[in-house]
Amino acid sequence: MPINLLGCNVDVVRLVLGCHVQVDLRSVFLVHPSLRLLAEPFLYSAVELAYYKSKPHLITLLVRSILRRPELAAHIRTLSLQGGDPPDQNWKGKVARSPVHEEDLHEAVSLVAGTRLPYRDRWIVELRQGTLDAYIALLLLRLPRLQRLHLGPVFFVESELIGLVLRSILHGPRSDWLEVDVSASLRELRTVSLIREVTFNLARTNRNTESTLPFFHLPSLEEMMVSIDNPLTPALPWPAAQPPLATNLVSLSVGGTMRESHLGQLLAATPCLRLLRWTWCYIPYHIDQYNTHVIDLDQLMPALAHVSGTLTELTLTGVPLLAYTGPWPSPLRVQGSIRALAGFDQLTKLLIPLVLFTGFSLPAREQLSECLPRNLEELTLTDDMYIDNDINETWHEAGHTGTIAAWLERVESSTPRLRKLCLVLQACDGETSLEDLDVRIEIRKLARRAGIDVATPDMHAEETWTEL
């Protein structure tokens, strides 16, 4: 039978509203002023906005609402700003501005003007121009209970003001800069996702390193997924004299263009990581001392050593050429040794390109049995980087995956806890020679003899597995 919520105890009403989805809450919101006050905390707890190029953006309305009614800001625990058309490789990183009426800007302009920050004039100009960066920066200043933040991909293209505001928050209020109290801002932020598409022009002209690094200083940060650019300086440009020590951060995914040369400095600031994902990236048309065609294991392994004592899951992938269509660069090359990986005693789950062991040509550079951690339980081997490399040789499955067969012959002594092996070898998905087929059959037999499940991802259904 129908329930008259207006006649119910307030605590009962809150329990009922807590079970409703956002669409239902919006309906309740409009029924009666009393219900509106009770529904607001649930309705504003998670704010999700999508980007539409052809429409005025709702972020300007959200900022106006929380500045006119500051109590709404205290309800927001999750802020998710996402969407936008995928850019092409020539995209220069300019996002369409949101139309803004001057009468809607009064509170925002007054707040920024009251800070007396050195960059306040520029901030006010960009607010009037409808720049997304300016409005996101203001939200970060005024959401004291925020716990989860997602920006991407369009919302993190322009991020300089975001970085400037974060640095001001981290440095604390100064009497000559701030009238607004920012000391409590972002103290509860635990999960951060900052994702943008990497294009040729963006990677060259619009590096976001300085805007991204301040997030690692946040005291409650536990999970981070970030597209971050490699700087052109030997040291990472941390916002403070001392790098952070993000001891609460246990899960980190690093994309963008950060290379192995700087990854170690980042991982030195995250000593308690249990899960790490890193994507190796090479932009062939724009070579510098850090962005080269060499996969340098002698830099990568010392970088990973910062978290070798805590890491339980490691994912290494490669996106070397970014759909490159210009004059072909030098072929990719592996340098150094990956044998230090065997000392990662806590590692139980590993996804890694096979070429980091074998190299791009035969004979194989390393034996899997000498490089894999002894306590490994799940292993996924891919042909990332190989299939995008401009080399004259074919994959030679009998040689490269023959390395897998050689390891499986003594797998019980090298990785006795291994129970699952996944092979993601796209270069072998086409026609298979009799020699290639013999190797696959041999791998399956050796794995089953050791009690290991062998699988390949089903390309037609996510998160499902089919037997080799």
Residue, then its C-alpha position, 0 to 999 in steps of 0.5 A: m500500500p502507498i506510504n505517505l512520506l510526509g507523515c513518517n519519522v525523519d529517520v525512516v524517510r532517510l532510510v527510504l530515500g537512501c534506497h532510491v536511484q538518482v532518477d527517483l530522487r529527482s522526482v521526490f525532490l520536486v514533490h514537497p519542500s520538506l522532502r526536498l531538504l531530506a532528498e538533497p544529501f542523497l541527490y548531490s552525493a554523486v554528481e556526474l556530468a557529461y560533455y556535449k560540444s553542441k550544448p552549454h555545459l552544466i558545470t557552470l550551473l553546478v558552480r553557480s548552485i553550490l556558491r549560492r547554496p554552500e550547504l550543497a557542496a558538503h553533500i558531494r562525495t563523488l564528482s565525475l566529469q567525463g565525455g567528449d568526442p575522441p580527438d584525432q592525432n592533430w588535435k591541439g587540445k582546445v576544448a569548446r568554451s561553455p557559454v556563460h551569462e554575466e549574471d551567473l558569474h557574480e559569485a564565482v568572480s567574487l570568490v576568486a577576487g577575494t583570494r588575492l592569489p597571484y593568478r586570480d586575474r587570469w582565473i577570472v578571465e577564463l571563468r568569463q570565457g567559459t573555460l572548463d579548467a577554470y570551473i573545475a579548479l573552483l569546484l576543487l576549492r569548494l568541495p570539502r567532503l569530496q572523496r572520489l574525483h574523475l576527470g576525463p578525457v576532455f575535462f583534463v585537457e586544459s589543467e593548468l589552473i587545476g594545478l595552480v589551485l592544488r598547489s595553493i591548497l597544499h601550501g595552506p592559507r597565507s594572509d597575503w594571498l587567501e581570504v577564503d579558507v582552503s585548509a580543509s579542501l580535498r582532505e578526504l579525497r581518496t580516489v582520483s582518476l585523471i584521464r586524457e587522450v594522448t595526441f601528437n600535438l598534446a604530447r608536444t605542446n601541452r604537458n600536464t606534469e605540473s598539474t598532476l603531481p600535486f595530487f600525490h600530496l593529498p593525505s588520504l589518497e588511496e587509488m590513482m589513475v592518471s595520464i601524466d606527461n614526461p617532463l623535459t627536466p631530469a627531476l619531476p617538478w614536485p610542488a614542494a621542496q620535498p617529494p611527497l610520501a603517499t603511504n596511503l596510496v595502494s593502487l596506481s595506474v600510470g598512462g600518458t607519456m611518462r617513461e622509465s627515466h622518471l617512473g622511479q621518482l614517482l614510485a619513490a613517493t608511493p612506497c606502499l603500492r600493492l597494485l601498479r599499472w604502467t603503459w610504456c609510450y613512444i612518440p616517434y616524431h618528437i625525439d628527445q633524451y627521454n622519448t626514445h625508441v629504446i625500452d630501457l630495462d636498466q632504468l625500468m627495474p630500478a624504478l620498480a624496485h621502489v615498490s618490490g617489497t609491497l607489490t602484489e599485482l603488476t601490469l606492464t603494457g605498451v603503446p609505442l607508436l600512437a597510430y603514427t603515420g609519418p616517416w617511420p622511425s627507428p625500430l624499437r629495441v630492448q636494452g638491459s635485463i629484467r632478471a631483477l623481477a625474480g626478486f619481487d617476492q610479494l608479486t602474485k599477478l603479472l601481465i607483461p609483454l613477452v618481448l621484455f624477456t625475448g627481445f624483438s629477434l631470436p635468440a631470446r635475450e632472457q629465460l623466463s625461469e630466471c626472471l619470473p617471481r617464485n610466488l607468481e600465481e597468475l601470468t599473462l604474456t602479451d605481444d604488446m610493442y612487437i606487433d607495432n614495431d617496424i621490423n622485417e622479421t615475423w613473430h616466429e612463434a616457434g621461437h618466441t613462444g618456444t621460450i614459454a614452452a622451455w620455461l614450462e618444462r621446469v615451471e614447478s621448480s621456478t614458479p611452483r604456485l602458478r595456476k593460470l597462464c594467459l597468452v594474448l598474442q595478437a600477431c598469432d591470431g591470423e593463419t597458423s602454420l603447422e610449426d606454430l600449431d605444434v608449439r601451441i599444443e606443446i604449451r597446452k600439454l606442458a601446462r596441464r601436466a603442471g596443473i596450470d590453466v592456459a587461456t586466451p581472451d575471447m575477443h568477442a566478449e569482455e571478461t570471458w575466457t576460452e581455452l587454448 
